[in-house]
Amino acid sequence: MKVRGNDGGKRLGAAELGAELGERATLVQFSSAFCQPCRATRRTLAEVAEMVDGVSHVELDAEERLELVRELGILRTPTVLVLDAGGRIVRRAAGRPRKVDVIAALGEAV
C-alpha cells in the first residue's frame, strides 16, 4: 500500500461523491469491477466506518467516474481517500489497506 499526504487542500463534497459526507470523516474508495483487492478493501472500510462514530464509507466505480479519477490523479484500484468533516483530502492510499492503517489515517481527519 502506497500512502501519500494531503492533496493540496483539495475538497470533495456530496455533489462529487453522490453521497453525503460523514459527520466526522469519510472514507472514499475507488474500485473497479474485476479488482480482487477492492472486495477486501470494501469490507475493511465498512468495518472501520461501523466502529468509528461519524465516519461514512463511500465506494465509487472508477470506470463510471473517469473525470473525477483523472482530476484526482488516481492510477489504480483500490485507492482510498480519507476526507475530514469538510471534505478536505487528508490522506490517500493505493492498494489494499490494513484496518490499523485506516484507523490511524482517520486520526488525522477527526
Steps between C-alpha positions, in 0.01 A plus 500: 500500500638839399398790724515867413421805705233755422420608146572871534178573683277345230142457622225263394134539586169322458477624139825325400441190712131446440461449877506714811825548688542331835444719804867467606675339201437313174687203354478520121590183310562493125441148368464317171289200403773234479717625786547221755664719769204742470268244663726461804545878515121546496466267801782671691366852443142398583621345828695814594204725410280286728754517785564875494208737565441764233705323230342394173627281214429590137603271216529638147542303178814643340377418149172687553679798655789546254491879514544499879766225477701714257451817704631325813782316322381154605712239322381169647226333696438483779594853594368634829464867588443611859297821518450717806155630598532783247589265214871590492725212394732433794637159390519288188608139462519267201466126552329294766521678837531334838232588754760644740628735225149620420433572867833687527417707189162587650686644797621778271150570370297521821 
